[in-house]
Amino acid sequence: MSHSSSSKPEGDPAKAAAIVRLSTLGFQVVLTFIALALGGNWLDDKFEIAPFGTLAGIGLGLVAMVKILLQEGQGPRSVREDEESPGGEDEARSSAAEEKE
């Protein structure tokens, strides 16, 4: 009694792609936040404005994180905006029928 699936596990390609996409997203979010926070800390040291540079960097980091997450949530757009409007084809057919009359 041997199972062919136990000898060589085949993963779901869609699941693997989702894991890679989400881990990449996590690294992008964390690195962006850290870079902006460290940049704010550098501004504090250079201009002696502590803690405002760090706070500004953290604030920009939060805004960047939200932007990255919103872009990921929207996903790729494969359909043009004018094609996805409801009734788009019906309106085109009715206008073509009116032109024939």
VEXTI-388972 format. One line per field, with one value per residue: residue number from 1; x, y, z of N, C-alpha, C, O in turn; residue in one letter; chain. Coordinates in Angstrom, 2 decimals. Last residue first. Layout:
pos	(NUM_...)
n_x	(X_...)
n_y	(Y_...)
n_z	(Z_...)
ca_x	(X_...)
ca_y	(Y_...)
ca_z	(Z_...)
c_x	(X_...)
c_y	(Y_...)
c_z	(Z_...)
o_x	(X_...)
o_y	(Y_...)
o_z	(Z_...)
code	(a_...)
unit	(A_...)
//
This chain:
pos	(101_100_99_98_97_96_95_94_93_92_91_90_89_88_87_86_85_84_83_82_81_80_79_78_77_76_75_74_73_72_71_70_69_68_67_66_65_64_63_62_61_60_59_58_57_56_55_54_53_52_51_50_49_48_47_46_45_44_43_42_41_40_39_38_37_36_35_34_33_32_31_30_29_28_27_26_25_24_23_22_21_20_19_18_17_16_15_14_13_12_11_10_9_8_7_6_5_4_3_2_1)
n_x	(-31.66_-28.99_-28.73_-29.99_-28.16_-26.05_-27.22_-27.56_-24.89_-23.92_-25.52_-24.66_-22.02_-22.42_-23.67_-21.30_-17.93_-15.66_-14.69_-13.55_-11.31_-10.17_-8.97_-6.98_-5.12_-3.98_-4.98_-5.89_-4.09_-1.78_-2.54_-2.87_-0.23_1.04_-0.37_0.32_3.08_3.16_2.10_4.11_6.28_5.48_5.61_8.33_9.32_8.21_9.52_12.15_11.92_11.19_12.34_15.19_16.67_19.32_19.98_21.11_19.40_16.95_17.67_18.01_15.35_14.28_15.61_14.49_11.87_12.33_13.33_11.17_9.19_10.43_10.70_7.97_6.96_8.64_8.13_5.38_5.52_6.86_4.89_2.87_4.08_4.57_1.93_0.91_2.41_1.47_-1.19_-0.84_0.32_0.27_2.82_3.26_5.65_6.37_5.31_2.67_1.34_1.19_1.30_1.17_0.84)
n_y	(52.45_52.19_53.59_51.89_49.82_51.11_51.58_48.94_48.06_49.75_48.98_46.35_46.69_48.00_47.07_48.33_48.62_47.48_49.06_51.22_50.08_46.93_44.25_43.62_44.83_43.13_44.46_45.76_44.98_46.27_48.91_48.76_48.26_50.62_52.50_51.69_52.17_54.95_55.74_54.75_56.29_58.82_58.39_57.88_60.37_62.02_60.98_61.63_64.44_65.02_64.91_66.43_68.09_68.33_67.71_65.11_63.66_63.80_62.56_59.96_59.41_59.35_57.08_55.18_55.28_54.50_51.88_50.62_50.73_49.22_46.74_46.04_45.95_44.02_41.73_41.40_40.90_38.47_36.95_37.11_35.81_33.26_32.46_32.49_30.47_28.28_28.26_27.73_25.16_22.94_20.45_17.11_14.98_11.92_9.88_10.48_10.16_7.46_5.15_1.70_-1.18)
n_z	(-36.84_-36.26_-33.88_-32.12_-32.00_-30.73_-28.26_-27.39_-27.23_-25.22_-23.09_-22.78_-22.01_-19.50_-17.24_-14.98_-16.01_-17.02_-19.04_-17.83_-16.56_-17.86_-15.99_-14.28_-11.79_-8.87_-5.62_-3.37_-1.41_-2.18_-1.68_1.10_1.91_1.09_2.65_5.23_5.13_4.78_7.24_8.94_8.06_8.80_11.60_11.89_11.08_13.04_15.28_14.61_14.61_17.28_19.75_18.38_16.82_15.74_13.17_13.43_15.15_13.73_11.33_12.33_12.97_10.39_9.45_11.09_10.06_7.40_7.78_9.09_7.05_5.02_6.29_6.69_4.04_2.85_4.39_3.73_0.97_1.03_2.23_0.29_-1.92_-0.85_-0.39_-2.99_-4.16_-2.71_-3.57_-6.26_-6.23_-3.62_-3.79_-3.65_-2.32_-3.13_-1.58_-1.09_-3.48_-3.88_-1.33_-1.16_0.00)
ca_x	(-33.02_-29.51_-28.11_-30.62_-29.49_-25.85_-26.85_-28.74_-25.81_-23.30_-25.60_-26.05_-22.30_-21.60_-24.49_-22.46_-19.14_-16.28_-15.28_-14.75_-12.40_-10.18_-10.07_-6.90_-6.32_-3.80_-4.54_-6.57_-5.48_-1.81_-2.20_-4.02_-1.27_1.48_-0.39_-1.09_2.57_3.69_1.40_2.74_6.32_5.60_4.35_7.37_9.69_7.84_8.06_11.77_12.34_10.26_12.02_14.59_15.23_19.02_19.43_21.73_20.81_17.05_17.31_19.16_16.34_13.83_15.83_15.92_12.11_11.81_14.12_12.46_8.96_10.03_11.90_8.88_6.36_8.54_9.47_5.81_4.79_7.49_6.17_2.65_3.59_5.69_2.88_0.34_2.53_2.88_-0.90_-1.48_1.09_-0.62_2.12_3.03_4.51_6.79_6.69_3.58_1.48_2.09_0.60_1.97_0.00)
ca_y	(52.91_51.48_54.15_53.17_49.55_50.61_52.73_49.78_47.41_49.79_50.35_46.61_46.05_48.60_47.45_47.47_49.29_46.82_47.78_51.48_50.60_48.39_44.79_43.04_45.18_43.59_43.44_45.99_44.57_44.82_48.50_49.06_47.26_49.32_52.58_51.66_50.82_54.08_56.10_54.25_54.84_58.52_58.75_56.83_59.15_62.23_60.90_60.23_63.72_65.30_63.63_65.25_68.39_68.45_69.05_66.13_63.84_64.25_63.98_60.67_59.45_60.36_58.39_55.48_55.58_55.84_52.89_50.77_51.36_50.62_47.48_46.20_46.81_45.36_42.31_41.63_42.06_39.63_37.13_37.69_37.20_34.10_32.54_33.39_31.84_28.65_28.48_28.98_26.31_23.74_21.55_18.19_15.87_13.24_9.80_10.51_11.52_8.22_6.31_2.91_0.00)
ca_z	(-37.10_-37.42_-35.07_-32.40_-32.55_-32.09_-29.08_-27.59_-28.16_-26.54_-23.57_-23.13_-23.28_-20.55_-18.39_-15.22_-15.57_-15.88_-19.40_-18.61_-15.74_-17.86_-16.79_-15.61_-12.54_-10.25_-6.56_-4.63_-1.30_-2.22_-3.04_0.24_2.17_0.57_1.19_4.82_5.37_3.73_6.01_9.05_7.96_7.38_10.95_12.25_10.36_11.64_15.20_14.76_13.41_16.17_19.10_19.01_16.94_17.17_13.41_12.58_15.48_15.12_11.33_11.77_14.04_11.34_8.80_11.24_11.47_7.69_7.07_9.77_8.35_4.79_5.88_7.83_5.05_2.30_4.38_5.10_1.46_0.38_2.92_1.61_-2.04_-1.30_0.72_-1.98_-4.68_-2.63_-2.15_-5.87_-6.72_-4.45_-3.16_-4.61_-2.07_-3.60_-2.03_0.05_-2.97_-4.74_-1.85_-1.24_0.00)
c_x	(-33.01_-30.89_-28.64_-30.04_-30.19_-27.19_-26.60_-28.41_-27.03_-24.23_-25.01_-26.21_-23.73_-21.89_-23.71_-23.29_-20.35_-17.52_-16.00_-15.43_-13.68_-11.41_-10.01_-7.97_-6.17_-5.12_-4.39_-6.20_-6.26_-3.25_-2.25_-3.76_-2.52_0.38_0.00_-1.19_1.12_3.17_1.86_1.93_4.93_5.65_4.38_6.01_8.72_8.18_7.58_10.26_11.93_10.65_11.22_13.34_14.48_17.56_19.06_21.26_21.43_18.49_17.38_18.89_17.60_14.79_15.39_16.28_13.58_12.00_13.64_13.29_10.29_9.86_11.58_10.10_7.35_8.00_9.43_7.19_5.23_6.84_6.93_3.95_3.44_5.27_4.06_1.29_1.99_3.09_0.55_-1.20_0.48_0.14_1.22_2.23_4.43_5.62_7.21_5.04_2.46_2.30_1.58_1.13_0.88)
c_y	(54.25_52.00_53.49_53.80_50.86_50.34_52.33_51.01_48.30_49.16_50.46_48.02_46.35_48.02_48.07_48.00_48.41_47.52_47.13_50.17_50.81_48.89_46.30_43.60_44.62_43.85_44.00_44.96_44.76_44.31_46.99_48.65_47.50_48.28_51.25_51.68_50.70_52.66_55.19_54.54_54.23_57.01_58.46_57.12_58.02_60.99_61.10_60.07_62.26_64.60_63.80_65.63_67.23_68.85_69.30_67.54_64.99_64.56_64.57_62.18_60.18_60.51_59.53_56.80_55.92_56.22_54.30_51.86_51.61_51.35_48.95_47.02_47.09_46.34_43.76_42.26_42.41_40.92_38.31_37.87_37.85_35.55_33.42_33.55_32.84_30.09_28.90_29.30_27.65_24.98_22.26_19.28_16.98_14.21_11.16_10.46_11.60_9.63_7.12_4.01_1.23)
c_z	(-37.68_-37.80_-36.33_-33.65_-32.90_-32.75_-30.52_-28.44_-28.44_-27.58_-24.97_-23.69_-23.73_-21.91_-19.52_-16.39_-15.89_-15.36_-18.24_-19.03_-16.56_-17.14_-16.71_-16.54_-13.95_-10.94_-7.96_-5.67_-2.58_-2.17_-3.18_-1.20_1.32_0.74_0.57_3.30_4.91_3.89_4.87_7.79_8.04_7.14_9.46_11.60_10.65_10.82_13.76_14.66_13.46_14.87_17.82_19.78_17.60_17.42_14.86_12.94_14.70_15.48_12.74_11.72_13.57_12.50_9.70_10.56_11.71_9.15_7.38_9.11_9.07_6.11_5.61_7.44_6.18_3.33_3.88_5.18_2.89_0.86_2.33_2.38_-0.67_-1.37_0.36_-0.80_-3.66_-3.10_-1.97_-4.41_-6.31_-4.92_-4.14_-3.91_-3.11_-3.39_-2.50_-0.38_-1.81_-4.21_-2.67_-1.87_0.00)
o_x	(-34.07_-31.24_-28.74_-30.75_-30.92_-27.36_-26.90_-29.23_-27.47_-24.35_-25.54_-26.95_-23.98_-21.99_-24.32_-23.56_-20.41_-18.11_-16.89_-16.62_-14.77_-12.44_-9.84_-7.88_-5.34_-6.12_-4.64_-7.02_-7.19_-3.59_-2.71_-4.64_-3.15_0.10_-0.65_-2.00_0.75_2.86_1.04_1.17_4.61_5.12_3.43_5.35_8.34_7.39_6.65_9.77_11.42_9.77_10.64_13.36_13.28_17.27_18.54_22.07_22.21_18.78_17.81_19.77_18.19_15.02_16.04_17.14_13.89_12.27_14.45_13.90_10.50_10.35_12.39_10.50_7.54_8.52_10.11_7.40_5.42_7.52_7.58_4.11_3.82_6.01_4.49_1.43_2.56_3.87_0.84_-0.99_1.20_0.58_1.40_1.09_5.41_4.71_8.38_5.91_3.02_3.34_2.68_0.37_1.27)
o_y	(54.81_51.98_54.14_54.46_50.92_50.60_53.09_51.44_48.40_49.68_51.19_48.23_46.57_48.77_48.62_49.19_47.81_47.09_46.30_50.17_50.59_48.22_46.88_43.43_45.09_43.18_45.18_44.61_44.01_43.32_46.48_48.12_46.55_47.51_50.80_50.95_49.72_51.99_54.72_53.68_53.29_56.52_57.90_56.21_57.28_60.60_60.42_59.14_61.72_64.19_62.84_66.67_67.07_69.82_70.37_68.46_65.77_65.60_65.71_62.98_60.95_61.62_60.57_57.55_56.85_57.38_55.20_52.67_52.70_52.48_49.83_47.92_48.24_47.45_44.62_43.21_43.58_41.91_39.06_38.85_39.01_36.44_34.24_34.64_33.92_30.83_29.79_30.46_28.61_25.78_22.16_19.05_17.67_14.25_11.49_10.93_12.66_10.24_7.44_3.80_1.73)
o_z	(-37.97_-38.98_-37.36_-34.40_-33.89_-33.95_-31.44_-29.25_-29.58_-28.69_-25.81_-24.65_-24.91_-22.89_-20.44_-16.50_-16.97_-14.37_-18.46_-19.35_-16.05_-17.11_-15.64_-17.76_-14.73_-10.69_-8.21_-6.52_-2.85_-2.82_-4.20_-1.88_0.87_-0.18_-0.38_2.72_4.27_2.90_4.08_7.33_7.30_6.15_8.92_11.11_9.74_9.95_13.32_14.02_12.48_14.11_17.33_20.44_17.40_18.12_15.19_13.01_15.26_16.07_12.91_12.03_14.34_12.98_9.76_11.04_12.45_9.44_7.60_9.80_9.61_6.26_5.92_8.18_6.57_3.47_4.43_5.93_3.22_1.11_3.06_3.12_-0.49_-0.93_1.17_-0.27_-3.49_-2.50_-1.16_-4.05_-6.05_-4.09_-5.36_-3.49_-3.39_-4.21_-2.27_0.34_-1.55_-4.48_-2.21_-2.81_1.05)
code	(e_k_e_e_a_a_s_s_r_a_e_d_e_g_g_p_s_e_e_d_e_r_v_s_r_p_g_q_g_e_q_l_l_i_k_v_m_a_v_l_g_l_g_i_g_a_l_t_g_f_p_a_i_e_f_k_d_d_l_w_n_g_g_l_a_l_a_i_f_t_l_v_v_q_f_g_l_t_s_l_r_v_i_a_a_a_k_a_p_d_g_e_p_k_s_s_s_s_h_s_m)
unit	(A_A_A_A_A_A_A_A_A_A_A_A_A_A_A_A_A_A_A_A_A_A_A_A_A_A_A_A_A_A_A_A_A_A_A_A_A_A_A_A_A_A_A_A_A_A_A_A_A_A_A_A_A_A_A_A_A_A_A_A_A_A_A_A_A_A_A_A_A_A_A_A_A_A_A_A_A_A_A_A_A_A_A_A_A_A_A_A_A_A_A_A_A_A_A_A_A_A_A_A_A)
//
